[in-house]
């Protein structure tokens, strides 16, 4: 039988999982504060081994989701940086092997809607 602290922790971990999967990262700070308080409460209890194993599994799953989200954000940031670099100029190597920037000219034709 789960006590209320374990049940509320499971609910918070599920909400954290849902926020990670749906990209609602703005919810994570409040969930972290709630989760931290619940884990503090859990220290004062004697949860069953079964409950501790279930909590560990959910924490591990969320940790993997956090790592994947961070990797995705870094990848997107790198792609945006690459696109910005192309807009400002193309980086190439000259005859001597030094990096040079070739300016990109903006098209003279303007598109109108």
C-alpha positions, 0 to 999 in steps of 0.5 A, a space after each residue: 500500500 502506498 502512502 500519500 507522500 509516495 503517491 504524490 511523488 509518483 504524480 509529480 514524477 508523471 507530471 515531470 515526464 509529461 512536461 518533458 515529452 510535450 516540451 513544456 519546459 517552463 513547468 519543470 522548475 515548479 515541479 522540481 521544487 515540489 519533487 524536492 520537498 516530497 523527497 525530503 518528506 520521503 526521508 522521514 518515512 519508511 517506504 517499502 522496497 517495492 515503492 523505492 524501486 518504483 521511484 528509482 525507475 521513474 527517476 531514471 526514466 525522467 533523467 533519460 528524458 532530461 538528457 534527451 531534451 538537453 541533447 535536442 536543445 543543443 542540436 537545435 542551437 547548433 543548427 540555428 548557429 550554422 544557419 546564422 553563419 551561412 547568412 553572414 558569410 560562407 566559411 572556406 579555406 583559402 589556398 594557404 589553408 587559412 580560414 576565410 569568409 566569403 560574403 553572401 550577397 543578398 538578392 536584389 529582388 524583393 519578394 512581396 506577398 
